[in-house]
């Protein structure tokens, strides 16, 4: 039973009501997408195509390890989803608290209490405890774990809302456990 049956509508009136309801649903989806577009966040060098002066890491991204993690981050010109290259992270350290490796974006300006989303592609080989985080500094992170194991290029979409009084963030790709390779593009 649909709304037209519930209201006892028949014929042309019923069809008109169904068209109006479908139109309103479509319009609400377009307006929601437009709201996201108005508050789009620009990630610096999002496809890792521009390299830093050493040509070993993407410009506007920073590599770091914590707790002595035995990890590496390289530009991979052989395996990529689009463009000419991707970032490949490998980790030989077993999971332990505060032992991880990550590549972090430069600071990104945002509006407080605003919903955003980011999209990227990931590919894994023996991937374990790999994540994307939206870092708000001392306030904390929104973390989304990626698939584990072996998988081909997969589109990942992450939706997040900035906390009140926050006007900057970083995107962070992290590996916390033994991982042969995780590619990000």
C-alpha positions as CSV (number, residue, x, y, z in Angstrom):
1,X,0.0,0.0,0.0
2,X,1.4,3.4,-0.9
3,X,0.3,6.9,0.1
4,X,-2.1,7.2,-2.8
5,X,-3.9,4.0,-1.8
6,X,-4.0,5.2,1.8
7,X,-5.7,8.4,0.8
8,X,-8.1,6.6,-1.5
9,X,-6.8,8.3,-4.6
10,X,-7.3,6.8,-8.1
11,X,-6.4,7.5,-11.7
12,X,-4.7,10.8,-12.7
13,X,-4.8,12.2,-9.2
14,X,-3.0,9.2,-7.9
15,X,-0.3,9.5,-10.6
16,X,0.1,13.2,-9.9
17,X,0.7,12.5,-6.2
18,X,3.2,9.8,-6.9
19,X,5.1,12.2,-9.3
20,X,5.1,15.0,-6.7
21,X,6.4,12.7,-3.9
22,X,9.2,11.3,-6.2
23,X,10.1,14.9,-7.2
24,X,10.3,16.0,-3.6
25,X,12.6,13.1,-2.7
26,X,14.8,13.9,-5.7
27,X,14.9,17.6,-4.8
28,X,15.9,16.9,-1.2
29,X,18.8,14.7,-2.4
30,X,20.0,17.5,-4.8
31,X,19.8,20.1,-2.0
32,X,21.8,17.8,0.4
33,X,24.5,17.3,-2.3
34,X,24.5,21.1,-2.9
35,X,25.1,21.8,0.8
36,X,28.1,19.5,0.8
37,X,29.4,21.2,-2.3
38,X,29.1,24.6,-0.7
39,X,31.3,23.5,2.2
40,X,33.8,21.5,0.2
41,X,37.1,21.0,1.8
42,X,40.2,21.1,-0.4
43,X,42.8,18.5,0.5
44,X,46.3,19.7,-0.7
45,X,47.8,17.5,-3.4
46,X,45.0,15.0,-3.1
47,X,46.3,12.5,-5.8
48,X,49.9,12.7,-4.7
49,X,51.0,13.9,-8.1
50,X,53.2,16.8,-6.9
51,X,56.4,15.6,-5.2
52,X,58.5,17.5,-2.5
53,X,62.0,18.8,-3.3
54,X,63.6,15.4,-2.6
55,X,61.1,13.7,-4.9
56,X,60.6,11.0,-2.3
57,X,57.2,12.1,-0.8
58,X,54.2,13.9,-2.1
59,X,54.3,17.7,-1.5
60,X,52.0,18.9,1.3
61,X,52.1,15.5,3.0
62,X,54.3,14.5,6.0
63,X,55.6,11.1,6.9
64,X,56.1,10.0,10.5
65,X,56.4,7.0,12.8
66,X,55.6,6.5,16.5
67,X,56.9,4.0,19.0
68,X,59.7,2.9,16.7
69,X,57.4,1.4,14.0
70,X,59.5,-0.3,11.3
71,X,57.6,1.2,8.4
72,X,58.1,2.9,5.0
73,X,56.2,5.3,2.8
74,X,57.1,5.6,-0.9
75,X,55.8,7.0,-4.1
76,X,54.7,4.0,-6.3
77,X,54.9,4.7,-10.0
78,X,53.9,1.1,-10.9
79,X,50.7,0.7,-8.9
80,X,48.1,3.5,-9.0
81,X,44.4,4.1,-9.6
82,X,44.6,7.4,-11.5
83,X,47.3,9.9,-12.5
84,X,50.9,8.7,-12.6
85,X,51.5,7.4,-9.1
86,X,50.1,6.5,-5.6
87,X,51.4,6.4,-2.1
88,X,52.4,2.9,-0.8
89,X,52.8,2.3,3.0
90,X,54.3,-0.9,4.4
91,X,54.7,-1.9,8.0
92,X,56.8,-4.7,9.5
93,X,55.9,-3.9,13.2
94,X,53.3,-6.0,15.0
95,X,50.4,-4.2,16.6
96,X,51.3,-2.6,19.9
97,X,49.9,0.5,21.7
98,X,51.2,3.8,20.3
99,X,53.3,2.0,17.6
100,X,52.2,3.2,14.1
101,X,53.2,5.0,10.9
102,X,51.2,7.7,9.1
103,X,51.3,10.2,6.3
104,X,49.5,13.5,7.2
105,X,48.3,16.3,5.1
106,X,49.1,19.9,5.6
107,X,46.6,21.8,7.7
108,X,43.2,22.2,6.0
109,X,40.9,25.1,6.9
110,X,37.3,24.1,7.8
111,X,34.2,25.5,9.4
112,X,33.1,24.4,12.9
113,X,30.2,22.0,13.3
114,X,30.1,21.4,9.5
115,X,29.7,18.1,7.7
116,X,32.2,17.2,5.0
117,X,33.2,14.1,3.1
118,X,36.4,12.9,1.5
119,X,36.8,10.2,-1.1
120,X,39.9,8.3,-2.2
121,X,40.8,4.8,-3.5
122,X,42.7,2.2,-1.5
123,X,44.3,-1.1,-2.5
124,X,45.7,-3.7,-0.1
125,X,48.1,-6.6,0.1
126,X,48.2,-8.2,3.5
127,X,46.7,-5.0,4.9
128,X,46.0,-5.0,8.7
129,X,44.8,-2.1,10.9
130,X,45.0,0.6,8.2
131,X,42.9,3.7,8.6
132,X,42.1,7.1,7.4
133,X,41.7,9.7,10.2
134,X,40.5,13.2,10.3
135,X,42.7,14.8,12.9
136,X,41.6,17.8,14.9
137,X,44.8,18.2,16.9
138,X,44.3,18.0,20.7
139,X,40.6,17.6,20.3
140,X,41.1,14.1,18.8
141,X,40.5,12.2,15.5
142,X,37.6,10.6,13.6
143,X,39.0,7.3,12.5
144,X,37.7,4.9,9.8
145,X,39.4,1.6,9.4
146,X,39.9,0.3,5.8
147,X,39.4,-3.3,4.6
148,X,41.9,-5.9,5.7
149,X,43.7,-8.5,3.6
150,X,44.2,-8.4,-0.1
151,X,41.8,-6.3,-2.2
152,X,41.9,-4.4,-5.4
153,X,41.2,-0.7,-5.8
154,X,38.2,0.2,-3.7
155,X,36.5,3.6,-3.5
156,X,36.4,4.8,0.1
157,X,34.0,7.6,1.1
158,X,34.2,9.1,4.6
159,X,31.7,11.6,6.0
160,X,32.5,13.6,9.1
161,X,31.4,16.6,11.1
162,X,33.9,19.0,12.6
163,X,33.6,19.6,16.3
164,X,32.5,23.1,17.5
165,X,35.2,25.7,17.7
166,X,37.4,23.8,15.2
167,X,38.6,25.6,12.1
168,X,41.5,23.4,10.9
169,X,42.1,19.7,10.4
170,X,44.5,17.2,8.8
171,X,43.8,14.0,6.8
172,X,45.9,11.1,8.1
173,X,46.5,7.7,6.6
174,X,47.8,5.3,9.3
175,X,49.1,1.7,9.5
176,X,49.2,0.1,13.0
177,X,50.0,-3.6,12.2
178,X,52.1,-5.7,9.9
179,X,51.0,-4.7,6.4
180,X,52.8,-5.8,3.2
181,X,51.3,-2.8,1.3
182,X,48.4,-0.3,1.4
183,X,48.2,2.0,-1.6
184,X,46.3,5.3,-1.4
185,X,45.3,7.3,-4.5
